Amino acid sequence: MKTVLLLAGLVALVMGSAVPHHHDILLKTVEPKFVEYQKKILHLFENSEQIDYHSDYYKVGKDYDIEANIQNYSNKQAVEEFLLLYRTGTLPKYYKFSIFYERMRDEAIALFHVLYYAKDFETFYKTAAWAKVYMNEEQFFYAYYIAIVQRADTDGIVLPAPYEVYPQFFFNSEIMHKLYRAKMQNNVFDEKLAAQYGMVKENNDYIFYANYSTSLSYPNKEQKLSYFTEDIGLNSYYFYFHSQMPFWWKSEKLNILKDRLGEVFFYYYQQLLARYYLERLPHGLGEIPEFSWYSKFKSGYYPQLPAHYINYVQRSNDYNLHNEKNYEYIRFLDTYEKTFFQFLQKAEFKSPEKEMNYVGNYWHMNSDLYAEQSNKDLHQYSYEIIARHVLGASPKPFDKYTFMPSALDFYQTSLRDPAFYQLYQRIIDYLIDYKQYVKPYNHNDLHFVGVKINDVEVSELVTYFDYFDYNVTNSAYYNKEELKAYPVNYIVRQPRLNHKPFNVKIDVKSDVASDAVFKIFIGPKFHANGYPVNIEDDWMKFYELDWFVQKLVPGENKIERKSSEFVLFKDDSVSINEIYKWLEQGKVPYDMSVQPDNMPRRLMLPKGSLGGFPFQLFVYVYPYNSVKKGENVFENYILDNKPFGYPFDRPVREAYFRQPNVFFKDVRIYHKDAYFPYELNVPSYFLQKKN
């Protein structure tokens, strides 16, 4: 007879199966033509590793001839280059694809060019249908996804979440094995026994309760953060960023922030690392560890991700980076870093404010560093790419298509590996070294004449874990009859960090009528060792929450911002099935259409503690100077002419931040209910005894 503990766990599992829908979905009305385009695009994302021979796209793609329609592309040379690659052989189907390997990258970029340079939507769709039928599945997904982001006629198209198109990048192999077994057994199994292993049936859906990786994957303290580093929304956020600004695509063609690409690189990674650092603090982990290319790398990682034929490579604790395989790589990395220091020491940067773009591009190694006429792929000499290969610990590729994957080989999985944060903290530290040469803001730069923040009130800040369902049906394989209509849906149910809604009230006294910009940051109050944070040393650890324009009137101004209004975040993505339902009403989810690249709203706050973990809010108000809006999604969110992250875009002087228009507010973040995500999960993870 099993103990009461197990019975309680079974009851909790059944009761927990009634998952609330967290979406108060903001919708956007679209035209019938848009609906037609949207449906065609979505169909190509279904069955990511199979061809549906009954589908419309197959009928279009199997007989489409790119060369015969070359006049329908605005760049004929790009089409000819792709066809040359295709005829000499491209990545076979069912192979893993990574943009960080030269030949696979060349093919993916060439395919992207053909998709991008299609003169109209119909040509684009026919080309995509052809590629879906004949090209490698992951390579097609990569090029197709980015082409949709970059094309003008697909602006606003809703892209399905990466974790729904390719779920294999987002959950561990344990779930895959359960799913495959259920499918192979024709979804017939002992429901009581299955429930003990986190498998339940709800209506026509099969639910798989998923935990995050344990110490089997993280043989170190980094395991405490797996709920954050493995969050499907966070990892999708990173893939979205790359889709908006792929390193191999010139900004002149990209038409995004042409003179600020390097600045965006710094801002994005600095903010991502600041958010990660804040998540470390309540767990007592402190600073992101530093490492040397010539010493052992302390943080091991054993990914449990499912792969096609070759398992993901594993890196042990105290892995020796400087080994025979890596001698040449590390010599390059070391020289690259020293070259940058030489530039700094020789004061090569004559105009620091303008040089930020170049410095960011130097570390991003994007195409803006290369001459337009260069016909060689110089990205193989990228600091980022080579560093990923070294830290990923995989052997050198066996041939141009066969490699042993590491988590760092894919944008969808990079954030799972502790090495990612240590690598990019290293890069950001070099950029911060450069920032020391940038003139800091003085008192007058930061001052707002006649404006004072009297007080800031913040409602209770509470984090918790709640269930989130996402459809992983794409990871199963179906016969021809099943492809006509899915007999069932396979759903992964996983606890994810969330927070309760909160408000920030700002009491401002103004002597003038003026438009003003408000910024709200959250930052550490104390270091992990208990010492107070010094803003001059830790300005880069403040994470931006909100950025908005407000009209001030003479006298008292009471301003209230709801957390749901914070503009730098997006709501959870909805499934493809839900998107189809909304399309029948001529609507699409607003956030997925307009701001898909924002950070998930549920990850706004770092996890709190039972007694309330101390942080501080930084609230700043300054005069508004408008800027012309751009056509790109990034440019639409630029409110003024200040650098990204202002005023924390450079080293600060604390004395200048003690001004009437600046306010520091001490806050505590509490965590309620289950403290660990596995407490919400399957009973077999709890201690069980038998009489």
DOMAR-976246 format. One record per residue (C-alpha): residue in one letter; x, y, z. Coordinates in steps of 0.1 Angstrom, whole numbers, padded with zeros to 4 digits, always signed. Example, Ala and Ser with C-alpha at 12.3 -4.5 7.8 and 13.67 -1.06 7.14 Angstrom:
A+0123-0045+0078S+0137-0011+0071
This chain:
M+0000+0000+0000K+0014+0034-0010T+0018+0061+0015V-0005+0091+0020L+0022+0112+0004L+0018+0095-0029L-0020+0097-0028A-0018+0133-0020G+0005+0138-0050L-0020+0120-0073V-0048+0142-0061A-0027+0173-0066L-0019+0162-0101V-0055+0156-0110M-0066+0189-0094G-0037+0207-0110S-0048+0195-0144A-0074+0222-0146V-0050+0248-0158P-0063+0284-0159H-0059+0303-0192H-0036+0332-0185H-0045+0351-0216D-0066+0382-0215I-0056+0384-0252L-0054+0418-0267L-0064+0414-0304K-0058+0432-0336T-0083+0434-0364V-0068+0425-0399E-0079+0427-0435P-0091+0396-0454K-0060+0396-0475F-0039+0395-0444V-0059+0365-0431E-0052+0347-0464Y-0015+0354-0461Q-0014+0344-0425K-0030+0310-0430K-0007+0302-0459I+0023+0311-0437L+0011+0291-0407H+0005+0259-0428L+0042+0257-0436F+0051+0257-0399E+0030+0226-0392N+0045+0191-0391S+0080+0206-0390E+0098+0174-0399Q+0072+0159-0422I+0057+0166-0456D+0019+0166-0457Y+0012+0152-0492H-0024+0162-0490S-0016+0199-0483D-0019+0228-0507Y+0017+0238-0501Y+0029+0204-0513K+0009+0207-0545V+0025+0241-0551G+0060+0233-0540K+0067+0200-0556D+0064+0213-0592Y+0076+0249-0586D+0107+0258-0606I+0128+0287-0592E+0150+0290-0622A+0121+0292-0646N+0107+0320-0625I+0139+0340-0620Q+0123+0371-0634N+0101+0372-0603Y+0131+0379-0580S+0146+0413-0576N+0181+0399-0572K+0189+0374-0599Q+0224+0369-0588A+0212+0357-0554V+0190+0332-0571E+0218+0319-0593E+0241+0316-0563F+0215+0296-0544L+0208+0273-0574L+0246+0267-0577L+0248+0256-0541Y+0216+0235-0544R+0229+0216-0574T+0262+0208-0557G+0243+0193-0528T+0228+0208-0496L+0222+0197-0461P+0203+0164-0463K+0169+0161-0446Y+0168+0150-0410Y+0203+0163-0402K+0208+0188-0374F+0213+0224-0387S+0234+0251-0370I+0241+0286-0383F+0275+0284-0366Y+0290+0261-0392E+0303+0275-0425R+0287+0254-0452M+0253+0251-0435R+0254+0288-0429D+0262+0296-0465E+0232+0274-0477A+0208+0290-0451I+0218+0325-0461A+0214+0317-0498L+0179+0302-0492F+0170+0333-0471H+0181+0355-0500V+0159+0337-0525L+0129+0341-0501Y+0137+0377-0492Y+0142+0388-0528A+0109+0374-0541K+0091+0403-0557D+0056+0396-0544F+0040+0374-0518E+0029+0347-0542T+0064+0342-0554F+0076+0342-0518Y+0050+0316-0508K+0058+0293-0538T+0095+0295-0530A+0088+0287-0494A+0066+0258-0504W+0093+0245-0526A+0119+0248-0498K+0096+0230-0474V+0094+0201-0498Y+0130+0198-0508M+0153+0214-0482N+0165+0203-0448E+0137+0209-0423E+0156+0229-0397Q+0175+0249-0423F+0141+0258-0440F+0126+0268-0407Y+0156+0291-0399A+0156+0309-0433Y+0118+0310-0436Y+0113+0325-0401I+0139+0352-0407A+0126+0360-0441I+0091+0366-0427V+0105+0389-0401Q+0125+0409-0427R+0101+0412-0457A+0079+0443-0460D+0048+0424-0472T+0049+0401-0442D+0051+0429-0416G+0028+0421-0387I+0024+0384-0397V+0020+0363-0365L+0049+0338-0362P+0042+0308-0341A+0063+0304-0310P+0096+0286-0318Y+0088+0261-0290E+0057+0250-0309V+0073+0247-0343Y+0104+0228-0330P+0096+0216-0294Q+0127+0194-0294F+0148+0225-0286F+0128+0233-0255F+0122+0202-0235N+0142+0173-0222S+0144+0139-0239E+0123+0124-0210I+0092+0141-0224M+0101+0130-0259H+0103+0093-0248K+0069+0095-0231L+0053+0111-0261Y+0068+0086-0285R+0056+0057-0263A+0021+0071-0261K+0020+0076-0299M+0034+0041-0306Q+0008+0025-0282N-0019+0043-0301N-0025+0065-0270V-0038+0035-0250F-0022+0031-0216D-0031+0025-0179E-0043+0060-0169K-0037+0054-0132L-0001+0042-0138A+0005+0069-0164A-0005+0096-0139Q+0023+0086-0116Y+0047+0095-0144G+0030+0128-0153M+0008+0116-0182V-0029+0124-0181K-0056+0126-0207E-0079+0156-0208N-0107+0155-0235N-0088+0148-0267D-0054+0161-0254Y-0026+0141-0238I-0008+0161-0212F+0028+0155-0202Y+0039+0172-0170A+0075+0184-0174N+0102+0192-0148Y+0132+0213-0155S+0167+0198-0156T+0181+0186-0123S+0217+0181-0110L+0221+0154-0136S+0223+0182-0162Y+0238+0208-0139P+0264+0192-0116N+0268+0225-0098K+0248+0253-0081E+0236+0265-0115Q+0208+0239-0112K+0190+0263-0090L+0183+0285-0120S+0171+0259-0144Y+0135+0272-0142F+0148+0305-0156T+0175+0295-0180E+0153+0268-0195D+0121+0289-0197I+0106+0284-0231G+0097+0321-0234L+0131+0333-0225N+0148+0310-0250S+0123+0321-0277Y+0131+0357-0268Y+0167+0351-0277F+0158+0335-0310Y+0135+0364-0319F+0164+0388-0313H+0186+0369-0337S+0158+0368-0363Q+0155+0406-0361M+0192+0412-0365P+0211+0382-0378F+0248+0387-0376W+0253+0378-0413W+0229+0405-0427K+0241+0440-0434S+0223+0468-0416E+0219+0487-0450K+0198+0458-0462L+0183+0452-0428N+0171+0488-0427I+0172+0487-0389L+0190+0514-0369K+0218+0516-0394D+0241+0536-0373R+0232+0519-0340L+0235+0482-0346G+0265+0479-0323E+0247+0499-0296V+0218+0475-0298F+0241+0446-0294F+0255+0461-0262Y+0221+0471-0248Y+0205+0437-0255Y+0232+0416-0239Q+0238+0440-0210Q+0201+0439-0202L+0199+0401-0206L+0229+0396-0182A+0214+0421-0157R+0182+0402-0156Y+0201+0369-0152Y+0222+0384-0124L+0191+0396-0105E+0177+0360-0107R+0210+0347-0092L+0208+0369-0061P+0179+0352-0042H+0196+0319-0047G+0229+0331-0031L+0248+0327-0064G+0261+0362-0066E+0284+0374-0095I+0285+0357-0128P+0318+0337-0127E+0348+0347-0147F+0370+0323-0166S+0403+0321-0185W+0409+0304-0218Y+0440+0288-0203S+0424+0274-0171K+0398+0248-0164F+0361+0259-0169K+0343+0252-0137S+0307+0251-0148G+0298+0217-0163Y+0267+0211-0183Y+0251+0178-0194P+0221+0187-0217Q+0193+0162-0218L+0178+0176-0250P+0166+0151-0276A+0186+0149-0309H+0182+0131-0341Y+0210+0105-0342I+0238+0120-0321N+0234+0131-0285Y+0243+0166-0273V+0278+0169-0262Q+0284+0170-0224R+0309+0192-0206S+0321+0182-0172N+0330+0204-0143D+0365+0217-0145Y+0366+0211-0182N+0401+0218-0197L+0395+0245-0224H+0431+0247-0235N+0434+0213-0250E+0449+0201-0283K+0417+0205-0302N+0414+0241-0291Y+0450+0254-0294E+0444+0273-0326Y+0409+0286-0315I+0422+0299-0282R+0452+0316-0299F+0427+0334-0321L+0404+0344-0292D+0433+0356-0271T+0447+0377-0300Y+0412+0391-0307E+0409+0403-0271K+0444+0418-0270T+0438+0436-0303F+0408+0454-0287F+0429+0464-0257Q+0456+0478-0279F+0429+0500-0296L+0419+0512-0262Q+0454+0519-0249K+0463+0538-0281A+0431+0559-0278E+0421+0549-0313F+0385+0559-0306K+0386+0596-0314S+0348+0601-0311P+0336+0577-0284E+0299+0584-0287K+0299+0576-0324E+0324+0547-0320M+0300+0526-0299N+0285+0513-0331Y+0319+0501-0343V+0329+0486-0310G+0296+0467-0307N+0300+0454-0343Y+0336+0444-0335W+0324+0420-0308H+0292+0409-0326M+0314+0404-0357N+0284+0412-0379S+0285+0419-0416D+0289+0457-0412L+0326+0450-0404Y+0332+0436-0439A+0335+0453-0473E+0304+0449-0495Q+0325+0433-0522S+0339+0406-0500N+0331+0373-0514K+0343+0352-0486D+0324+0342-0455L+0345+0358-0428H+0321+0348-0400Q+0342+0316-0395Y+0366+0340-0378S+0340+0354-0355Y+0349+0357-0319E+0314+0347-0308I+0313+0316-0331I+0347+0303-0321A+0341+0309-0284R+0309+0289-0287H+0327+0260-0302V+0354+0261-0275L+0330+0264-0246G+0305+0239-0261A+0332+0212-0258S+0321+0194-0289P+0347+0177-0312K+0354+0193-0345P+0329+0184-0372F+0334+0151-0389D+0325+0167-0422K+0307+0198-0435Y+0273+0184-0423T+0280+0161-0394F+0287+0176-0361M+0281+0167-0325P+0257+0194-0312S+0262+0214-0281A+0236+0237-0265L+0256+0267-0277D+0252+0256-0313F+0216+0269-0314Y+0199+0302-0305Q+0170+0282-0291T+0191+0264-0266S+0221+0286-0258L+0205+0302-0227R+0203+0268-0210D+0241+0265-0207P+0258+0285-0179A+0288+0290-0202F+0266+0313-0223Y+0263+0339-0195Q+0300+0337-0186L+0310+0342-0223Y+0287+0372-0229Q+0296+0387-0195R+0332+0385-0207I+0323+0403-0239I+0302+0429-0221D+0331+0435-0197Y+0353+0444-0227L+0326+0468-0239I+0324+0483-0204D+0362+0489-0206Y+0356+0509-0237K+0327+0528-0220Q+0353+0541-0195Y+0365+0563-0223V+0330+0578-0228K+0324+0611-0210P+0300+0604-0181Y+0268+0624-0177N+0272+0655-0155H+0247+0672-0132N+0233+0694-0160D+0229+0664-0184L+0207+0646-0159H+0189+0675-0144F+0153+0684-0152V+0147+0721-0143G+0116+0726-0122V+0107+0689-0118K+0109+0669-0087I+0098+0633-0078N+0083+0636-0043D+0076+0599-0038V+0072+0565-0054E+0048+0539-0041V+0049+0503-0052S+0022+0477-0044E+0033+0443-0031L+0056+0425-0054V+0049+0387-0055T+0062+0360-0077Y+0049+0324-0080F+0049+0294-0102D+0020+0285-0124Y+0013+0259-0150F+0017+0268-0187D+0006+0245-0215Y+0023+0244-0249N+0015+0223-0279V+0043+0198-0289T+0023+0179-0315N+0049+0190-0341S+0074+0167-0324A+0054+0135-0332Y+0054+0117-0365Y+0022+0108-0383N+0011+0085-0412K-0007+0100-0442E-0042+0094-0428E-0033+0110-0395L-0019+0141-0412K-0053+0148-0427A-0066+0156-0392Y-0047+0152-0360P-0064+0126-0339V-0050+0141-0307N-0030+0169-0294Y+0002+0164-0273I+0006+0191-0247V+0035+0198-0223R+0025+0213-0190Q+0053+0230-0171P+0054+0253-0141R+0068+0287-0151L+0078+0317-0131N+0052+0345-0130H+0042+0375-0109K+0011+0391-0096P+0001+0424-0112F+0014+0454-0094N+0013+0492-0097V+0039+0519-0095K+0026+0554-0083I+0049+0583-0090D+0042+0617-0072V+0058+0645-0093K+0058+0682-0086S+0065+0703-0117D+0069+0741-0121V+0065+0738-0159A+0041+0723-0184S+0062+0699-0203D+0063+0665-0220A+0085+0642-0199V+0100+0608-0203F+0098+0584-0174K+0121+0553-0169I+0118+0526-0143F+0146+0502-0136I+0150+0474-0111G+0184+0467-0096P+0202+0449-0067K+0201+0465-0033F+0229+0443-0018H+0256+0421-0032A+0255+0383-0025N+0280+0390+0003G+0256+0414+0020Y+0274+0447+0012P+0253+0475-0003V+0254+0480-0040N+0274+0511-0052I+0258+0525-0083E+0292+0536-0097D+0304+0500-0097D+0271+0483-0105W+0253+0506-0130M+0253+0478-0156K+0232+0455-0133F+0201+0476-0135Y+0173+0461-0156E+0149+0484-0175L+0112+0478-0168D+0094+0507-0184W+0098+0537-0206F+0070+0561-0213V+0061+0597-0221Q+0039+0617-0198K+0026+0652-0200L+0033+0672-0169V+0012+0701-0157P+0023+0728-0133G+0017+0717-0097E+0012+0681-0085N+0011+0652-0109K-0001+0618-0098I+0011+0592-0122E+0002+0555-0120R+0016+0527-0141K+0002+0492-0141S+0027+0464-0147S+0005+0452-0176E+0013+0486-0193F+0051+0482-0191V+0061+0485-0228L+0092+0464-0228F+0073+0431-0223K+0049+0409-0241D+0022+0385-0231D+0025+0347-0235S+0023+0335-0271V-0008+0314-0280S-0009+0282-0299I-0013+0278-0337N-0047+0263-0331E-0058+0294-0312I-0044+0317-0339Y-0065+0298-0365K-0096+0304-0344W-0090+0341-0341L-0083+0343-0379E-0118+0331-0385Q-0130+0363-0368G-0105+0384-0388K-0082+0390-0358V-0047+0381-0345P-0030+0384-0311Y-0017+0419-0309D+0016+0412-0290M+0025+0383-0314S+0019+0406-0344V+0034+0439-0332Q+0060+0431-0305P+0070+0394-0308D+0106+0402-0298N+0098+0416-0263M+0108+0398-0231P+0079+0376-0217R+0059+0397-0192R+0059+0368-0167L+0097+0371-0163M+0095+0408-0155L+0104+0403-0118P+0132+0381-0104K+0120+0353-0082G+0114+0365-0046S+0119+0348-0013L+0095+0337+0014G+0106+0367+0036G+0109+0391+0008F+0142+0396-0011P+0155+0432-0012F+0159+0450-0045Q+0156+0487-0055L+0137+0506-0081F+0153+0535-0099V+0128+0560-0113Y+0140+0588-0135V+0122+0616-0153Y+0138+0639-0180P+0127+0662-0208Y+0112+0647-0239N+0128+0651-0272S+0109+0634-0299V+0124+0612-0326K+0110+0602-0360K+0094+0568-0359G+0108+0541-0382E+0091+0513-0401N+0109+0485-0382V+0096+0470-0350F+0127+0482-0331E+0124+0518-0343N+0087+0520-0334Y+0097+0517-0297I+0123+0544-0297L+0107+0573-0278D+0135+0598-0278N+0170+0606-0290K+0188+0591-0260P+0211+0561-0261F+0195+0527-0253G+0194+0521-0216Y+0199+0558-0208P+0210+0569-0182F+0227+0535-0175D+0243+0533-0209R+0278+0544-0195P+0296+0547-0162V+0279+0570-0137R+0289+0594-0110E+0268+0588-0079A+0268+0624-0069Y+0251+0634-0102F+0223+0609-0096R+0213+0625-0064Q+0189+0650-0080P+0152+0660-0075N+0142+0642-0107V+0158+0609-0096F+0143+0585-0070F+0156+0553-0055K+0129+0531-0039D+0136+0501-0018V+0113+0472-0025R+0110+0435-0015I+0099+0407-0037Y+0080+0379-0020H+0075+0344-0034K+0042+0327-0025D+0030+0291-0027A+0053+0264-0041Y+0089+0276-0037F+0104+0251-0062P+0087+0243-0095Y+0090+0206-0090E+0066+0209-0061L+0038+0214-0087N+0048+0185-0107V+0044+0147-0109P+0042+0127-0076S+0070+0103-0087Y+0095+0131-0080F+0086+0130-0043L+0097+0104-0018Q+0076+0072-0021K+0074+0043+0003K+0057+0009+0002N+0047-0012+0031
